[in-house]
Amino acid sequence: MVYVQVLVNGLVLGGLYCAIAVGFSLVWGVLNVINILHGSLIILGSYAAFFAYQYLNIDPFLFVPAAAALLFCLGYLTQLVFINPVMASPVLITLTLTFGLNLLLYNLMIQSTWVASSCQSTV
């Protein structure tokens, strides 16, 4: 039974990596923008599904459409406000911009309630 769970976890994680890679290649191929912020928004959606389960007792798989809609709006707003004004610039400018926004979002996530806590366990 453990092998089946490991296999399912590997397939789900591989599917997530595939979705991230397809998103990167589509955005870069169509818009000629390297969007490093893409991964942070995926992590934020995962946290949203987790906290919906933890605090609202909503199944994470049922919350995925709501998290996708929420993160779509956030991504669209980011595109309008930050990325569109520098879209005609060289690729390095958009790469630097999205990398900086990525660092900003990570630091906001770290300084909020989503921190790692250390604990000690005795065996």
All heavy atoms as an XYZ file, in Angstrom:
939
protein
N       0.819     -1.196      0.000
C       0.000      0.000      0.000
C       0.863      1.260      0.000
O       0.489      2.264     -0.602
C      -0.932     -0.037      1.215
C      -1.992      0.994      1.174
S      -3.034      0.712     -0.257
C      -4.281      1.871      0.011
N       1.997      1.193      0.682
C       2.890      2.349      0.733
C       3.434      2.646     -0.661
O       3.577      3.810     -1.050
C       4.038      2.104      1.732
C       5.068      3.214      1.675
C       3.492      1.966      3.139
N       3.709      1.592     -1.444
C       4.244      1.796     -2.789
C       3.238      2.514     -3.695
O       3.619      3.336     -4.515
C       4.650      0.465     -3.406
C       5.794     -0.193     -2.678
C       5.630     -1.403     -2.026
C       7.044      0.413     -2.631
C       6.665     -1.997     -1.356
C       8.094     -0.165     -1.963
C       7.906     -1.373     -1.322
O       8.944     -1.961     -0.658
N       1.972      2.192     -3.511
C       0.937      2.856     -4.307
C       0.870      4.342     -3.950
O       0.767      5.207     -4.834
C      -0.434      2.167     -4.097
C      -1.540      2.945     -4.774
C      -0.391      0.737     -4.580
N       0.968      4.649     -2.650
C       0.937      6.045     -2.223
C       2.151      6.809     -2.743
O       2.030      7.953     -3.183
C       0.879      6.140     -0.693
C       0.754      7.548     -0.178
C      -0.549      8.198     -0.589
O      -1.600      7.577     -0.498
N      -0.483      9.432     -1.051
N       3.316      6.180     -2.714
C       4.523      6.810     -3.239
C       4.375      7.044     -4.744
O       4.761      8.101     -5.265
C       5.768      5.961     -2.921
C       6.987      6.455     -3.680
C       6.048      5.965     -1.429
N       3.800      6.085     -5.449
C       3.585      6.227     -6.885
C       2.613      7.369     -7.188
O       2.864      8.195     -8.065
C       3.067      4.914     -7.478
C       2.764      4.918     -8.970
C       4.057      5.075     -9.757
C       2.046      3.650     -9.355
N       1.531      7.448     -6.441
C       0.547      8.521     -6.650
C       1.171      9.876     -6.322
O       0.990     10.845     -7.066
C      -0.726      8.262     -5.810
C      -1.630      9.483     -5.786
C      -1.459      7.056     -6.343
N       1.921      9.959     -5.218
C       2.588     11.218     -4.874
C       3.570     11.638     -5.956
O       3.665     12.818     -6.300
C       3.322     11.097     -3.541
C       2.384     11.084     -2.365
O       1.220     11.425     -2.474
N       2.897     10.654     -1.220
N       4.304     10.700     -6.508
C       5.246     11.006     -7.579
C       4.541     11.485     -8.835
O       5.005     12.421     -9.503
N       3.417     10.863     -9.170
C       2.660     11.301    -10.345
C       2.057     12.691    -10.161
O       2.075     13.511    -11.081
C       1.562     10.285    -10.664
C       2.040      8.943    -11.227
C       0.873      7.975    -11.348
C       2.712      9.150    -12.570
N       1.561     12.968     -8.973
C       0.991     14.290     -8.701
C       2.085     15.351     -8.733
O       1.912     16.418     -9.338
C       0.249     14.296     -7.347
C      -0.105     15.708     -6.911
C      -1.000     13.442     -7.430
N       3.222     15.076     -8.128
C       4.324     16.029     -8.141
C       4.867     16.223     -9.553
O       5.158     17.353     -9.968
C       5.442     15.565     -7.208
C       6.589     16.535     -6.983
C       6.079     17.826     -6.355
C       7.643     15.897     -6.103
N       4.968     15.149    -10.314
C       5.397     15.258    -11.709
C       4.411     16.059    -12.539
O       4.808     16.843    -13.413
N       3.121     15.891    -12.284
C       2.112     16.680    -12.983
C       2.215     18.160    -12.643
O       2.043     19.021    -13.516
N       2.513     18.466    -11.375
C       2.700     19.859    -10.973
C       3.917     20.463    -11.660
O       3.860     21.584    -12.181
C       2.844     19.963     -9.457
C       3.045     21.365     -8.888
C       1.830     22.229     -9.165
C       3.332     21.295     -7.411
N       5.019     19.712    -11.707
C       6.216     20.196    -12.405
C       5.938     20.397    -13.889
O       6.412     21.357    -14.495
C       7.376     19.221    -12.225
C       7.990     19.209    -10.850
C       8.705     18.112    -10.397
C       7.860     20.293     -9.989
C       9.274     18.097     -9.148
C       8.414     20.272     -8.737
C       9.129     19.179     -8.314
O       9.695     19.168     -7.072
N       5.164     19.512    -14.473
C       4.805     19.634    -15.884
C       3.962     20.890    -16.119
O       4.190     21.618    -17.086
C       4.061     18.391    -16.332
S       3.581     18.418    -18.056
N       3.022     21.154    -15.238
C       2.181     22.351    -15.385
C       3.011     23.626    -15.253
O       2.806     24.599    -15.991
C       1.063     22.339    -14.341
N       3.967     23.626    -14.331
C       4.834     24.790    -14.164
C       5.682     24.992    -15.412
O       5.828     26.113    -15.915
C       5.714     24.627    -12.910
C       4.859     24.685    -11.645
C       6.797     25.705    -12.852
C       5.596     24.292    -10.384
N       6.244     23.910    -15.954
C       7.092     24.019    -17.149
C       6.294     24.487    -18.362
O       6.780     25.305    -19.146
C       7.751     22.668    -17.435
N       5.087     23.975    -18.513
C       4.245     24.414    -19.625
C       3.894     25.891    -19.481
O       3.903     26.648    -20.458
C       2.971     23.539    -19.721
C       1.938     24.160    -20.633
C       3.326     22.155    -20.202
N       3.628     26.332    -18.254
C       3.345     27.743    -18.025
C       4.532     28.626    -18.371
O       4.384     29.663    -19.026
N       5.723     28.211    -17.942
C       6.926     28.985    -18.282
C       7.124     29.059    -19.790
O       7.380     30.128    -20.346
C       8.174     28.355    -17.656
C       8.451     28.787    -16.254
C       8.710     27.855    -15.276
C       8.472     30.137    -15.917
C       8.975     28.244    -13.983
C       8.743     30.534    -14.625
C       8.996     29.587    -13.651
N       7.025     27.930    -20.465
C       7.305     27.926    -21.898
C       6.238     28.676    -22.693
O       6.550     29.334    -23.680
C       7.445     26.489    -22.410
O       6.222     25.816    -22.342
N       4.981     28.612    -22.269
C       3.929     29.364    -22.963
C       4.112     30.868    -22.811
O       4.008     31.618    -23.779
C       2.552     28.959    -22.446
C       1.950     27.695    -23.027
C       0.651     27.360    -22.322
C       1.714     27.844    -24.505
N       4.400     31.303    -21.585
C       4.566     32.738    -21.361
C       5.787     33.252    -22.101
O       5.745     34.311    -22.730
C       4.658     33.040    -19.846
C       5.090     34.466    -19.591
C       3.320     32.776    -19.180
N       6.881     32.510    -22.059
C       8.085     32.964    -22.742
C       7.920     32.901    -24.259
O       8.334     33.794    -24.977
C       9.292     32.143    -22.307
C      10.600     32.689    -22.788
C      10.839     33.936    -23.270
C      11.833     32.003    -22.842
N      12.154     34.074    -23.601
C      12.795     32.893    -23.346
C      12.231     30.717    -22.492
C      14.112     32.548    -23.526
C      13.557     30.380    -22.661
C      14.482     31.280    -23.175
N       7.288     31.858    -24.758
C       7.121     31.712    -26.197
C       6.147     32.708    -26.796
O       6.374     33.248    -27.874
N       5.049     32.990    -26.113
C       4.023     33.866    -26.662
C       4.340     35.342    -26.390
O       4.256     36.183    -27.276
C       2.635     33.496    -26.092
C       1.588     34.496    -26.502
C       2.244     32.097    -26.545
N       4.718     35.656    -25.168
C       4.905     37.054    -24.790
C       6.359     37.511    -24.818
O       6.619     38.698    -24.675
C       4.349     37.288    -23.379
C       2.863     37.051    -23.186
C       2.487     37.229    -21.727
C       2.071     38.007    -24.044
N       7.294     36.590    -24.931
C       8.722     36.878    -24.856
C       9.071     37.546    -23.524
O       9.859     38.479    -23.456
C       9.181     37.737    -26.036
C      10.679     37.657    -26.238
O      11.314     36.702    -25.808
N      11.238     38.662    -26.886
N       8.445     37.061    -22.453
C       8.683     37.539    -21.093
C       9.048     36.332    -20.253
O       8.319     35.344    -20.229
C       7.417     38.220    -20.512
C       7.596     38.537    -19.050
C       7.080     39.461    -21.294
N      10.177     36.408    -19.568
C      10.541     35.341    -18.636
C       9.956     35.712    -17.283
O      10.429     36.641    -16.629
C      12.067     35.160    -18.560
C      12.626     34.828    -19.935
C      12.419     34.068    -17.563
C      14.129     34.756    -19.989
N       8.925     35.014    -16.869
C       8.195     35.354    -15.654
C       8.624     34.425    -14.529
O       8.122     33.323    -14.390
C       6.690     35.248    -15.903
C       5.894     35.811    -14.766
O       6.439     36.245    -13.761
N       4.585     35.798    -14.914
N       9.543     34.895    -13.709
C      10.019     34.123    -12.562
C       8.961     34.105    -11.454
O       8.944     33.214    -10.624
C      11.355     34.718    -12.050
C      12.401     34.725    -13.156
C      11.890     33.969    -10.851
C      12.789     33.370    -13.665
N       8.073     35.054    -11.450
C       7.032     35.152    -10.431
C       6.018     34.012    -10.516
O       5.291     33.751     -9.562
C       6.324     36.502    -10.584
C       5.333     36.943     -9.539
C       6.009     37.061     -8.188
C       4.717     38.251     -9.927
N       5.995     33.314    -11.634
C       5.060     32.233    -11.901
C       5.055     31.192    -10.769
O       4.000     30.788    -10.284
C       5.467     31.588    -13.229
C       4.468     30.702    -13.847
N       3.569     31.158    -14.783
C       4.214     29.388    -13.689
C       2.813     30.156    -15.162
N       3.189     29.075    -14.518
N       6.239     30.767    -10.349
C       6.349     29.738     -9.314
C       5.839     30.201     -7.966
O       5.228     29.425     -7.217
N       6.067     31.460     -7.636
C       5.591     31.989     -6.359
C       4.073     32.024     -6.303
O       3.480     31.773     -5.252
C       6.132     33.401     -6.142
O       7.518     33.390     -6.044
N       3.449     32.323     -7.421
C       1.990     32.334     -7.450
C       1.429     30.919     -7.296
O       0.376     30.732     -6.684
C       1.490     32.989     -8.733
C       1.807     34.478     -8.867
C       1.315     34.999    -10.214
C       1.194     35.274     -7.745
N       2.135     29.930     -7.829
C       1.709     28.541     -7.642
C       1.815     28.146     -6.171
O       0.918     27.500     -5.614
C       2.524     27.600     -8.549
C       2.150     27.862    -10.006
C       2.302     26.139     -8.183
C       2.998     27.126    -11.001
N       2.901     28.556     -5.522
C       3.063     28.270     -4.091
C       1.971     28.971     -3.290
O       1.403     28.393     -2.357
C       4.459     28.710     -3.616
C       5.529     27.814     -4.230
C       4.567     28.686     -2.096
C       6.940     28.292     -4.007
N       1.653     30.201     -3.656
C       0.604     30.939     -2.963
C      -0.757     30.255     -3.121
O      -1.542     30.186     -2.171
C       0.553     32.373     -3.483
C      -0.229     33.384     -2.683
C       0.329     33.514     -1.276
C      -0.192     34.723     -3.378
N      -1.031     29.707     -4.302
C      -2.268     28.950     -4.509
C      -2.312     27.676     -3.681
O      -3.358     27.296     -3.146
N      -1.159     27.022     -3.552
C      -1.092     25.819     -2.712
C      -1.346     26.166     -1.252
O      -2.051     25.438     -0.547
C       0.268     25.147     -2.859
O       0.485     24.774     -4.187
N      -0.760     27.269     -0.796
C      -1.026     27.712      0.575
C      -2.492     28.071      0.766
O      -3.069     27.800      1.820
C      -0.153     28.914      0.937
C       1.198     28.550      1.502
C       2.356     29.037      0.929
C       1.316     27.736      2.617
C       3.596     28.716      1.433
C       2.540     27.409      3.136
C       3.688     27.908      2.541
O       4.901     27.588      3.051
N      -3.100     28.687     -0.216
C      -4.517     29.042     -0.108
C      -5.377     27.789      0.043
O      -6.286     27.750      0.882
C      -4.954     29.843     -1.329
N      -5.076     26.752     -0.736
C      -5.836     25.500     -0.619
C      -5.591     24.840      0.734
O      -6.522     24.300      1.350
C      -5.450     24.555     -1.755
N      -4.358     24.898      1.212
C      -4.040     24.297      2.510
C      -4.771     25.008      3.638
O      -5.367     24.365      4.509
C      -2.528     24.330      2.748
C      -2.136     23.917      4.142
C      -2.191     22.590      4.522
C      -1.729     24.858      5.063
C      -1.844     22.201      5.808
C      -1.381     24.489      6.342
C      -1.439     23.159      6.722
N      -4.727     26.338      3.639
C      -5.382     27.069      4.716
C      -6.899     27.032      4.606
O      -7.585     27.137      5.620
C      -4.868     28.503      4.784
C      -3.497     28.591      5.399
C      -2.426     29.048      4.670
C      -3.285     28.180      6.700
C      -1.167     29.116      5.221
C      -2.036     28.237      7.267
C      -0.961     28.704      6.531
N      -7.432     26.867      3.417
C      -8.877     26.660      3.291
C      -9.274     25.343      3.941
O     -10.332     25.239      4.560
C      -9.292     26.678      1.827
N      -8.411     24.354      3.810
C      -8.678     23.070      4.460
C      -8.502     23.185      5.971
O      -9.325     22.678      6.738
C      -7.736     21.996      3.906
C      -7.834     20.681      4.623
C      -8.960     19.877      4.496
C      -6.812     20.246      5.453
C      -9.059     18.676      5.159
C      -6.902     19.050      6.122
C      -8.027     18.259      5.971
O      -8.128     17.081      6.651
N      -7.440     23.857      6.394
C      -7.129     23.916      7.818
C      -8.131     24.753      8.606
O      -8.550     24.367      9.696
C      -5.723     24.467      8.024
C      -5.248     24.407      9.454
C      -3.812     24.854      9.595
O      -3.223     25.393      8.664
N      -3.250     24.648     10.758
N      -8.524     25.906      8.083
C      -9.369     26.814      8.845
C     -10.847     26.761      8.469
O     -11.699     27.039      9.298
C      -8.872     28.249      8.688
C      -7.509     28.461      9.302
C      -6.436     28.882      8.541
C      -7.298     28.222     10.658
C      -5.188     29.072      9.101
C      -6.057     28.402     11.226
C      -4.999     28.830     10.445
O      -3.767     29.006     11.001
N     -11.154     26.434      7.218
C     -12.546     26.426      6.778
C     -13.099     25.021      6.554
O     -14.255     24.871      6.200
C     -12.684     27.232      5.482
C     -12.206     28.680      5.530
C     -12.285     29.310      4.148
C     -13.014     29.472      6.535
N     -12.243     24.004      6.721
C     -12.603     22.601      6.513
C     -13.160     22.345      5.115
O     -14.084     21.568      4.927
C     -13.596     22.124      7.570
C     -12.967     22.044      8.940
O     -11.779     21.744      9.070
N     -13.742     22.327      9.963
N     -12.589     23.035      4.115
C     -12.954     22.810      2.723
C     -11.919     21.872      2.126
O     -10.719     22.077      2.299
C     -12.981     24.133      1.934
C     -14.017     25.087      2.534
C     -13.266     23.891      0.465
C     -13.992     26.472      1.927
N     -12.378     20.842      1.437
C     -11.454     19.906      0.805
C     -10.539     20.658     -0.170
O     -11.022     21.464     -0.971
C     -12.245     18.830      0.056
C     -11.351     17.747     -0.473
O     -10.844     16.941      0.335
O     -11.148     17.710     -1.701
N      -9.212     20.427     -0.121
C      -8.296     21.168     -0.989
C      -8.590     21.000     -2.475
O      -8.437     21.943     -3.254
C      -6.921     20.596     -0.640
C      -7.067     20.012      0.705
C      -8.481     19.568      0.821
N      -9.040     19.810     -2.873
C      -9.346     19.593     -4.286
C     -10.596     20.354     -4.718
O     -10.718     20.758     -5.861
C      -9.500     18.103     -4.585
C      -8.215     17.353     -4.453
C      -8.045     16.415     -3.457
C      -7.166     17.595     -5.319
C      -6.854     15.728     -3.330
C      -5.973     16.928     -5.209
C      -5.816     15.987     -4.205
N     -11.519     20.579     -3.787
C     -12.703     21.383     -4.108
C     -12.392     22.873     -4.117
O     -13.087     23.651     -4.766
C     -13.819     21.100     -3.099
C     -14.396     19.690     -3.105
C     -15.447     19.544     -2.021
C     -14.979     19.365     -4.472
N     -11.342     23.271     -3.404
C     -10.974     24.680     -3.331
C     -10.072     25.108     -4.490
O      -9.845     26.304     -4.687
C     -10.275     24.979     -1.997
C     -10.132     26.442     -1.710
C     -11.229     27.191     -1.327
C      -8.906     27.059     -1.834
C     -11.101     28.548     -1.075
C      -8.764     28.412     -1.583
C      -9.866     29.156     -1.195
N      -9.578     24.159     -5.277
C      -8.660     24.491     -6.373
C      -9.255     25.505     -7.352
O      -8.570     26.460     -7.730
C      -8.177     23.208     -7.080
C      -7.531     23.513     -8.412
C      -7.206     22.461     -6.193
N     -10.523     25.380     -7.795
C     -11.052     26.412     -8.705
C     -11.100     27.804     -8.080
O     -10.800     28.796     -8.749
C     -12.460     25.916     -9.042
C     -12.417     24.459     -8.808
C     -11.474     24.260     -7.671
N     -11.427     27.885     -6.801
C     -11.456     29.187     -6.135
C     -10.049     29.760     -6.012
O      -9.839     30.961     -6.235
C     -12.103     29.065     -4.759
N      -9.081     28.914     -5.666
C      -7.688     29.377     -5.575
C      -7.175     29.794     -6.946
O      -6.455     30.792     -7.073
C      -6.806     28.278     -4.981
N      -7.554     29.055     -7.983
C      -7.127     29.406     -9.340
C      -7.718     30.751     -9.756
O      -7.019     31.579    -10.359
C      -7.538     28.312    -10.315
N      -8.977     30.987     -9.436
C      -9.605     32.272     -9.775
C      -8.956     33.417     -9.004
O      -8.686     34.486     -9.567
C     -11.102     32.213     -9.484
N      -8.671     33.193     -7.737
C      -8.035     34.217     -6.918
C      -6.636     34.557     -7.446
O      -6.286     35.727     -7.607
C      -7.944     33.731     -5.469
C      -7.257     34.649     -4.484
C      -8.141     35.855     -4.196
C      -6.942     33.895     -3.204
N      -5.860     33.532     -7.749
C      -4.500     33.757     -8.244
C      -4.496     34.265     -9.676
O      -3.571     34.974    -10.072
C      -3.671     32.484     -8.117
C      -2.942     32.310     -6.777
C      -1.904     33.360     -6.566
C      -3.832     32.199     -5.596
N      -5.518     33.931    -10.461
C      -5.637     34.513    -11.796
C      -5.806     36.016    -11.693
O      -5.172     36.775    -12.431
C      -6.813     33.899    -12.553
C      -7.118     34.608    -13.843
C      -6.351     34.356    -14.972
C      -8.151     35.523    -13.930
C      -6.613     35.013    -16.169
C      -8.419     36.190    -15.110
C      -7.649     35.931    -16.234
N      -6.671     36.460    -10.785
C      -6.883     37.898    -10.605
C      -5.606     38.590    -10.136
O      -5.261     39.669    -10.631
C      -8.016     38.143     -9.615
S      -9.623     37.613    -10.222
N      -4.888     37.970     -9.209
C      -3.628     38.542     -8.742
C      -2.594     38.592     -9.864
O      -1.896     39.605    -10.035
C      -3.083     37.746     -7.557
C      -1.788     38.253     -6.946
C      -1.982     39.639     -6.345
C      -1.279     37.277     -5.908
N      -2.494     37.533    -10.655
C      -1.562     37.516    -11.775
C      -1.932     38.517    -12.849
O      -1.053     39.166    -13.435
N      -3.211     38.665    -13.120
C      -3.668     39.628    -14.123
C      -3.362     41.052    -13.678
O      -2.911     41.884    -14.472
C      -5.166     39.447    -14.367
C      -5.699     40.279    -15.501
C      -5.419     39.947    -16.823
C      -6.487     41.385    -15.255
C      -5.905     40.713    -17.874
C      -6.978     42.157    -16.285
C      -6.685     41.815    -17.599
O      -7.164     42.576    -18.622
N      -3.592     41.330    -12.403
C      -3.280     42.646    -11.865
C      -1.773     42.914    -11.923
O      -1.353     44.018    -12.283
C      -3.785     42.744    -10.428
C      -3.600     44.079     -9.726
C      -4.490     45.128    -10.382
C      -3.940     43.946     -8.263
N      -0.968     41.919    -11.613
C       0.490     42.055    -11.705
C       0.913     42.311    -13.142
O       1.790     43.137    -13.406
C       1.177     40.788    -11.163
O       0.752     40.558     -9.826
C       2.682     40.925    -11.198
N       0.298     41.610    -14.082
C       0.603     41.805    -15.495
C       0.282     43.234    -15.931
O       1.074     43.873    -16.618
C      -0.183     40.803    -16.337
C      -0.005     40.941    -17.821
C       1.284     40.344    -18.327
O       1.849     39.476    -17.690
N       1.742     40.808    -19.459
N      -0.889     43.729    -15.529
C      -1.294     45.076    -15.928
C      -0.423     46.167    -15.314
O      -0.010     47.112    -15.991
C      -2.754     45.331    -15.537
C      -3.822     44.664    -16.384
C      -5.190     44.972    -15.822
C      -3.730     45.107    -17.823
N      -0.137     46.032    -14.029
C       0.545     47.100    -13.315
C       2.058     47.085    -13.542
O       2.666     48.128    -13.758
C       0.224     47.026    -11.801
C       1.051     48.017    -11.010
C      -1.252     47.257    -11.571
N       2.676     45.906    -13.510
C       4.132     45.844    -13.520
C       4.736     45.405    -14.850
O       5.719     45.990    -15.310
C       4.637     44.888    -12.422
C       4.325     45.361    -11.039
C       3.398     44.700    -10.256
C       4.971     46.464    -10.504
C       3.109     45.126     -8.983
C       4.691     46.902     -9.233
C       3.751     46.233     -8.457
N       4.190     44.379    -15.462
C       4.865     43.764    -16.604
C       4.547     44.471    -17.918
O       5.438     44.664    -18.750
C       4.537     42.261    -16.670
C       5.071     41.584    -15.413
C       5.127     41.618    -17.905
C       4.710     40.138    -15.267
N       3.307     44.871    -18.138
C       2.950     45.536    -19.402
C       3.748     46.808    -19.685
O       4.112     47.033    -20.836
C       1.458     45.831    -19.456
C       0.646     44.602    -19.816
O       1.188     43.593    -20.238
N      -0.654     44.696    -19.633
N       4.037     47.648    -18.678
C       4.823     48.847    -18.995
C       6.247     48.564    -19.483
O       6.822     49.396    -20.177
C       4.854     49.613    -17.661
C       3.640     49.177    -16.946
C       3.469     47.737    -17.328
N       6.822     47.422    -19.149
C       8.200     47.122    -19.570
C       8.256     46.001    -20.607
O       9.322     45.461    -20.866
C       9.085     46.763    -18.358
C       9.200     47.921    -17.406
C       8.575     45.521    -17.662
N       7.133     45.679    -21.217
C       7.083     44.556    -22.139
C       7.912     44.785    -23.402
O       8.464     43.844    -23.955
C       5.646     44.250    -22.532
C       5.412     42.837    -22.891
S       3.917     42.404    -22.073
C       3.334     41.161    -23.103
N       8.015     46.007    -23.854
C       8.787     46.296    -25.062
C      10.283     46.367    -24.782
O      11.078     46.438    -25.711
C       8.319     47.612    -25.673
N      10.663     46.321    -23.513
C      12.072     46.373    -23.132
C      12.750     45.040    -23.426
O      12.079     44.037    -23.697
C      12.189     46.683    -21.641
O      11.558     47.896    -21.346
N      14.070     44.995    -23.344
C      14.769     43.716    -23.531
C      14.341     42.683    -22.478
O      13.816     43.033    -21.418
C      16.246     44.078    -23.352
C      16.323     45.534    -23.639
C      15.001     46.105    -23.229
N      14.589     41.433    -22.791
C      14.142     40.332    -21.934
C      14.775     40.418    -20.556
O      14.150     40.056    -19.558
C      14.462     38.973    -22.605
C      14.103     37.821    -21.710
C      13.728     38.857    -23.919
N      16.002     40.919    -20.467
C      16.687     41.012    -19.180
C      15.953     41.948    -18.217
O      15.932     41.704    -17.011
C      18.127     41.482    -19.383
C      19.002     41.505    -18.144
C      19.114     40.104    -17.559
C      20.365     42.049    -18.463
N      15.318     42.979    -18.727
C      14.570     43.911    -17.868
C      13.373     43.207    -17.250
O      13.123     43.314    -16.046
C      14.119     45.147    -18.671
C      15.311     45.883    -19.254
C      13.265     46.066    -17.818
C      16.255     46.466    -18.242
N      12.615     42.480    -18.060
C      11.450     41.769    -17.513
C      11.879     40.638    -16.585
O      11.202     40.364    -15.601
C      10.564     41.213    -18.638
O      11.330     40.346    -19.453
C       9.974     42.334    -19.452
N      13.008     40.003    -16.900
C      13.534     38.958    -16.011
C      13.884     39.552    -14.661
O      13.525     38.994    -13.607
C      14.760     38.298    -16.643
C      15.529     37.311    -15.765
C      14.704     36.070    -15.537
C      16.851     36.963    -16.396
N      14.566     40.690    -14.648
C      14.938     41.341    -13.395
C      13.709     41.814    -12.622
O      13.644     41.669    -11.399
C      15.868     42.537    -13.676
O      16.961     42.091    -14.477
C      16.392     43.141    -12.401
N      12.729     42.345    -13.332
C      11.502     42.807    -12.679
C      10.758     41.652    -12.018
O      10.380     41.735    -10.846
C      10.592     43.497    -13.690
C       9.206     43.884    -13.170
C       9.304     45.019    -12.179
C       8.293     44.220    -14.315
N      10.547     40.572    -12.748
C       9.794     39.457    -12.167
C      10.595     38.753    -11.080
O      10.013     38.228    -10.140
C       9.367     38.457    -13.253
O      10.511     37.970    -13.941
C       8.394     39.105    -14.220
N      11.927     38.750    -11.188
C      12.745     38.185    -10.116
C      12.610     39.022     -8.849
O      12.497     38.485     -7.743
C      14.210     38.091    -10.544
C      15.097     37.457     -9.515
C      15.011     36.100     -9.257
C      16.006     38.212     -8.805
C      15.812     35.511     -8.302
C      16.813     37.639     -7.859
C      16.721     36.280     -7.604
N      12.609     40.342     -8.992
C      12.421     41.213     -7.833
C      11.040     41.051     -7.212
O      10.902     41.016     -5.986
N      10.013     40.935     -8.044
C       8.661     40.694     -7.518
C       8.571     39.330     -6.837
O       7.865     39.174     -5.836
C       7.634     40.791     -8.640
C       7.390     42.190     -9.198
C       6.487     42.119    -10.428
C       6.806     43.099     -8.154
N       9.312     38.358     -7.360
C       9.375     37.036     -6.751
C       9.977     37.125     -5.351
O       9.445     36.547     -4.396
C      10.196     36.105     -7.639
C      10.265     34.700     -7.111
O       9.356     34.228     -6.458
N      11.361     34.029     -7.387
N      11.099     37.841     -5.219
C      11.715     38.012     -3.900
C      10.784     38.741     -2.943
O      10.687     38.379     -1.762
C      13.024     38.775     -4.037
C      14.183     38.035     -4.686
C      15.381     38.955     -4.817
C      14.542     36.798     -3.911
N      10.084     39.740     -3.436
C       9.139     40.475     -2.603
C       8.018     39.566     -2.100
O       7.686     39.571     -0.907
C       8.561     41.649     -3.389
C       7.525     42.494     -2.658
C       8.188     43.310     -1.563
C       6.811     43.393     -3.634
N       7.455     38.752     -2.986
C       6.369     37.856     -2.591
C       6.856     36.788     -1.614
O       6.167     36.473     -0.643
C       5.735     37.207     -3.822
C       4.488     36.372     -3.568
C       3.400     37.209     -2.910
C       3.989     35.770     -4.847
N       8.047     36.237     -1.854
C       8.607     35.260     -0.914
C       8.801     35.878      0.466
O       8.479     35.261      1.476
C       9.947     34.716     -1.410
C       9.840     33.487     -2.259
C      10.573     33.383     -3.428
C       9.040     32.425     -1.902
C      10.494     32.265     -4.223
C       8.943     31.302     -2.686
C       9.674     31.230     -3.848
O       9.586     30.122     -4.622
N       9.350     37.083      0.512
C       9.564     37.723      1.812
C       8.253     38.047      2.494
O       8.155     37.951      3.720
C      10.416     38.977      1.643
C      11.865     38.647      1.422
O      12.380     37.694      1.998
N      12.529     39.403      0.574
N       7.229     38.414      1.741
C       5.912     38.639      2.345
C       5.339     37.344      2.895
O       4.715     37.335      3.956
C       4.963     39.261      1.328
C       5.224     40.714      0.964
C       4.279     41.157     -0.151
C       5.093     41.611      2.169
N       5.557     36.232      2.177
C       5.063     34.946      2.669
C       5.835     34.504      3.904
O       5.262     33.941      4.831
C       5.157     33.879      1.579
C       4.095     33.993      0.514
S       4.016     32.587     -0.601
C       5.432     32.849     -1.645
N       7.137     34.775      3.940
C       7.956     34.367      5.086
C       7.600     35.183      6.319
O       7.525     34.654      7.419
C       9.455     34.497      4.746
C       9.866     33.404      3.785
C      10.317     34.440      5.996
C      11.267     33.566      3.241
N       7.364     36.475      6.157
C       7.091     37.328      7.301
C       5.660     37.232      7.799
O       5.338     37.763      8.848
C       7.432     38.778      6.968
C       8.912     38.984      6.825
C       9.263     40.400      6.457
O       8.400     41.252      6.328
N      10.544     40.669      6.297
N       4.800     36.578      7.030
C       3.429     36.393      7.505
C       3.377     35.119      8.347
O       4.368     34.700      8.917
C       2.468     36.324      6.319
O       2.737     35.171      5.556
N       2.259     34.491      8.407
C       2.105     33.314      9.265
C       2.719     32.054      8.663
O       2.715     31.023      9.310
C       0.615     33.040      9.528
O      -0.025     32.810      8.262
C      -0.030     34.202     10.231
N       3.258     32.124      7.469
C       3.756     30.921      6.789
C       5.228     30.743      7.044
O       6.043     30.787      6.134
C       3.475     30.984      5.305
C       2.050     31.235      5.006
C       0.984     30.839      5.751
C       1.527     31.965      3.921
N      -0.178     31.266      5.175
C       0.128     31.958      4.043
C       2.092     32.609      2.835
C      -0.711     32.565      3.146
C       1.249     33.230      1.929
C      -0.130     33.196      2.093
N       5.596     30.567      8.290
C       7.010     30.397      8.630
C       7.233     28.963      9.089
O       6.325     28.283      9.576
C       7.431     31.365      9.741
C       7.344     32.801      9.251
C       6.619     31.191     10.986
N       8.445     28.528      8.927
C       8.822     27.213      9.426
C       9.119     27.335     10.911
O       9.773     28.281     11.354
C      10.048     26.687      8.681
N       8.648     26.406     11.672
C       8.935     26.429     13.114
C       9.742     25.179     13.447
O       9.487     24.099     12.946
C       7.642     26.474     13.908
O       6.853     25.353     13.622
N      10.692     25.374     14.286
C      11.508     24.241     14.688
C      10.917     23.611     15.936
O      10.389     24.292     16.811
C      12.948     24.677     14.938
O      12.966     25.634     15.980
N      11.003     22.317     16.004
C      10.534     21.615     17.188
C      11.441     20.411     17.399
O      12.148     19.957     16.512
C       9.076     21.184     17.037
S       8.781     20.084     15.660
N      11.430     19.906     18.586
C      12.273     18.790     18.936
C      11.391     17.603     19.295
O      10.402     17.755     20.015
C      13.173     19.170     20.122
C      14.134     18.107     20.509
C      15.029     18.587     21.642
O      14.897     19.693     22.135
N      15.915     17.738     22.059
N      11.746     16.468     18.800
C      10.989     15.266     19.144
C      11.933     14.264     19.786
O      13.100     14.156     19.421
C      10.339     14.655     17.905
O      11.323     14.265     17.001
N      11.415     13.571     20.740
C      12.214     12.541     21.417
C      11.725     11.181     20.962
O      10.527     10.966     20.781
C      12.090     12.676     22.939
O      10.705     12.569     23.282
C      12.640     14.009     23.413
N      12.668     10.301     20.793
C      12.319      8.956     20.340
C      12.416      7.985     21.489
O      13.244      8.005     22.308
C      13.265      8.519     19.208
C      12.929      7.114     18.755
C      13.187      9.499     18.082
